[in-house]
């Protein structure tokens, strides 16, 4: 009886708590629904649909207003002001806030939400290849989705995007190919919340669409300056020419010198007037417009109507050429960026929209062979990409896919047995293994008996025979020790260790079985193949003898990395000759759905050439070991530094020379590789890459050391700490366009976030190199013109330039901090004295 009473009281207590939670939830909803929240709609109708439909499900009135009606600064549209007066920007974020506040039990479906965000990008051209891919994924998802009465955040986002897309006739026709999607969308459109929300959205979009501003952008840099400015210009174009449509694209470009009016380049340039004029040609709207310059005048007038743009950012605009609009910034806006760098101790990059788990596959040397010049580019480019992606905020997994499996190991093991050669991790050098490999390969090609026994040894190794495995592990240990020495010189590490071909062997059968069940595998003369649309040569997922090759391993690695490691971005850094192979693997992996919601790309690079334009080799025609190549760069710099120390031309001490030479020499090799577009071949030339002038890594390091030396001299001659000068002057900087070299420097600093984002998005390190070089050239041009330290009449000492010396100390300090932030992204060390 006591037990029954206890259970009854427990049940009663649970019911009471449940009732209280429901009452509290309804009370919260009632309080929330009294808000009448303000929202600024943007140029995209689908964004307006999302916000107003979500508001209907949340039973919360939202009121469309103009930017000027918002008590908070608006950085992106759409923007909702919450009941706590906190601005929320972005359509998905606004929807999430509304639906979670009103109905916290209804959560998002992450997979479908991802599809909705991707489809939003293609709402005006769904029949694009990417749009079609995402529609196919949505079709499959909907066919397997369990029916539910709840409408989720993902439902609102996806349905709103597609209902907006149906305003384009081509989209409607294309959507007919996806009946499950169409039926679902039509069903959602019949819901009263969608009907009312879309009606309200259309009214708001037509009446209250307004541009946003860049006020205080530097304090909250959600976007790069170029992207933010492009959005402002897009809003102006849409307001001036609404017939262009909401998906009309506008992108500002870096300014170019004007031959007509001013010698100093504008900060940015807008060239969209010619495009608009072409689009409107022959339409009634063009009756009073005779040329692109007329369009440009209308755009300028519209931009001038933007209060914040004119008061905070823009000093002036001018029309040049056929209709280019040059945009010049206010000095105050530019100097705020310099002050921000000094205050934070580094430049600020834009906010990352979404962090990814990225796997970068690079370097990948072969066991029992020395790393050589052929590994140079994959290693350096791959490391740089890892550094940049990690800097942007992604979670990066460095993957070194060693060649540690296959027929060659049967060959090596047989040769070691025949010659009674012992391999010892401590005493065997990689050069010895290299020589053994060459001798074994020669015998394998010439001796049929040796070839047969080598294949038998492979079978032993694959079956786990103890002796074969033991010797194989020794080969790996000796090789990894040698690899680590090279990576140490280059300051490259693999925190998760190496993951070679052997790792995937136990997983390959499951992958082959999976691909077979999916109907992708065909039998071909005893082998199992998969045909692709990219090549007549198929992928061999299993050989006719039952063995596995590169195709099997790479397909398995994709499956493992996406399904077990849960990576959602795969990057393969390899020479361009492997492009067809990897893209074929990607095609099959897509069909197998291994790459669902996974960004994947092959980063190909060109060859390293010698002065003769052929593959870089030693004088004897041999492939140059990578360690030897790096040591040569260091040795040349070391010799030069020894001569300078002997002549007293450097503050370096004799004991500093070796370390300094390593920093400079290795940086020179890295920069020479990274500065060219990765797809191009480049000539490896020690004389050119080790020059202290021109576009070289040595020049970059010399410029940084020069700035450090300058700050030391300022403190030496003035008796003041640079930090004190910065603190007193950083918020009172005077920068003048009439001093071109000065203005060029501050304008370059503005482009930092744009450069970082562009480099990261395109995985192109040469973009970053170009920016670093421009900064250094700017310093070289600045210093001869603007003397920071000037002689004092009648004295042997110097003092700070009385006119703008403090301003220039601040400016050059900001440049030094920027170089200090950028050099590590290129894998380059820095020296304060050279």
TASULBEL-V886073 format. One record per backbone hydrogen bond with DSSP energy under -1.0 kcal/mol. CO is the residue of the C=O (numbers start at 1). NH is the residue of the N-H. Records with the same first field share a line. If there is no record, write none. Layout:
CO: NH ; NH
This chain:
1: 5
2: 6
3: 7
4: 8
5: 9
6: 10
7: 11
8: 12
9: 13
10: 14
11: 15
12: 16
13: 17
14: 18
15: 19
16: 20
17: 21
18: 22
19: 23
20: 24
21: 25
22: 26
23: 27
24: 28
25: 29
26: 30
27: 31
28: 32
29: 33
32: 35
37: 63
38: 81
39: 65
40: 79
44: 48
45: 49
46: 50
47: 51
48: 52
49: 53
50: 54
51: 55
52: 56
53: 57
54: 58
55: 60
61: 37
63: 39
66: 69
67: 70
74: 213
78: 90
79: 40
80: 88
82: 85
86: 82
88: 80
90: 94
91: 95
92: 96
93: 97
94: 98
95: 99
96: 100
97: 101
98: 102
99: 103
103: 106
109: 113
110: 114
111: 115
112: 116
113: 117
114: 118
115: 119
116: 120
118: 121
119: 122
122: 125
125: 128
128: 132
129: 133
130: 134
131: 135
132: 136
133: 137
134: 138
135: 139
136: 140
137: 141
138: 142
139: 143
152: 156
153: 157
154: 158
155: 159
156: 160
157: 161
158: 162
159: 163
160: 164
161: 165
162: 166
164: 167
165: 168
168: 172
169: 173
170: 174
171: 175
174: 177
175: 178
178: 182
179: 183
180: 184
181: 185
182: 186
183: 187
184: 188
185: 189
188: 191
191: 195
192: 196
193: 197
194: 198
195: 199
196: 200
197: 201
198: 202
199: 203
200: 204
201: 205
202: 206
203: 207
204: 208
214: 217
216: 219 ; 220
220: 222
221: 351
224: 228
225: 229
226: 230
227: 231
228: 232
229: 233
230: 234
231: 235
232: 236
233: 237
234: 238
235: 239
236: 240
237: 241
241: 244
242: 245
245: 248
253: 269
267: 255
268: 327
269: 253
270: 325
272: 276
273: 277
274: 278
275: 279
276: 280
280: 283
283: 286
284: 287
286: 289
291: 295
292: 296
293: 297
294: 298
295: 299
296: 300
297: 301
298: 302
299: 303
300: 304
303: 306
306: 310
307: 311
308: 312
309: 313 ; 314
313: 330
316: 328
318: 326
320: 323 ; 324
324: 320
325: 270
326: 318
327: 267 ; 268
328: 315 ; 316
330: 334
331: 335
332: 336
334: 338
335: 339
336: 340
337: 341
338: 342
339: 343
340: 344
341: 345
356: 395
357: 568 ; 569
358: 397
359: 571
360: 399
361: 573
362: 364
365: 403
366: 369
371: 626
372: 375
373: 376
375: 379
376: 380
377: 381
378: 382
379: 383
380: 384
381: 385
382: 386
383: 387
384: 388
385: 389
386: 390
387: 391
388: 392
389: 394
395: 358
397: 360
399: 362
400: 402 ; 499
402: 404 ; 501
403: 367
406: 409
407: 411
408: 412
409: 413
410: 414
411: 415
412: 416
413: 417
414: 418
415: 419
416: 421
424: 428
429: 433
430: 434
431: 435
432: 436
433: 437
434: 438
435: 439
436: 440
437: 441
438: 442
439: 443
440: 444
441: 445
442: 446
443: 447
447: 451
448: 452
449: 453
450: 454
451: 455
452: 456
453: 457
454: 458
455: 459
456: 460
457: 461
458: 462
459: 463
460: 465
465: 469
466: 470
467: 471
468: 472
469: 473
470: 474
471: 475
472: 476
473: 477
474: 478
475: 479
476: 480
477: 481
478: 482
479: 483
480: 484
481: 485
482: 486
483: 487
484: 488
485: 489
486: 490
487: 492
488: 491
494: 497
500: 503
501: 504
502: 505
504: 507 ; 508
507: 511
508: 512
509: 513
510: 514
511: 515
512: 516
513: 517
514: 518
515: 520
516: 519
522: 529
524: 527
527: 524
528: 541 ; 542
529: 522
530: 539
539: 530
542: 528
543: 546
547: 543
549: 553
550: 554
551: 555
552: 556
553: 557
554: 558
555: 559
556: 560
557: 561
558: 562
559: 563
560: 564 ; 565
561: 567
568: 599
569: 359
570: 601
571: 361
572: 603
575: 578
576: 579
578: 582
579: 583
580: 584
581: 585
582: 586
583: 587
584: 588
585: 589
586: 590
587: 591
588: 592
589: 594
590: 593
595: 598
599: 570
601: 572
603: 574
605: 576
607: 682
608: 616
609: 684
610: 613
614: 610
618: 621
622: 618
624: 373
625: 629
626: 630
627: 631
628: 632
629: 633
630: 634
631: 635
632: 636
633: 637
634: 638
635: 639
636: 640
637: 641
638: 642
639: 643
640: 644
641: 645
642: 646
643: 647
644: 649
653: 656
656: 660
657: 661
658: 662
659: 663
660: 664
661: 665
662: 666
663: 667
664: 668
665: 669
666: 670
667: 671
668: 672
669: 673
670: 674
671: 675
677: 680
678: 606
682: 609
685: 689
686: 690
688: 691
694: 696
696: 700
697: 701
698: 702
699: 703
700: 704
701: 705
702: 706
703: 707
704: 708
705: 709
706: 710
707: 711
708: 712
709: 713
710: 714
711: 715
712: 716
713: 717
714: 718
715: 719
721: 725
722: 726
723: 727
724: 728
725: 729
726: 730
729: 732
736: 739
739: 743
740: 744
741: 745
742: 746
743: 747
744: 748
745: 749
746: 750
748: 751
749: 752
751: 755
752: 756
753: 757
754: 758
755: 759
756: 760
757: 761
758: 762
759: 763 ; 764
764: 767
765: 769
766: 770
767: 771
768: 772
769: 773
770: 774
771: 775
772: 776
773: 777
774: 778
775: 779
776: 780
777: 781
778: 782
779: 783
782: 786
788: 801
790: 799
792: 795
797: 792
799: 790
801: 805
804: 808
805: 809
806: 810
807: 811
808: 812
809: 813
810: 814
811: 815
812: 816
813: 817
814: 818
815: 819
816: 820
817: 821
818: 822
819: 823
822: 825
823: 826 ; 828
824: 827
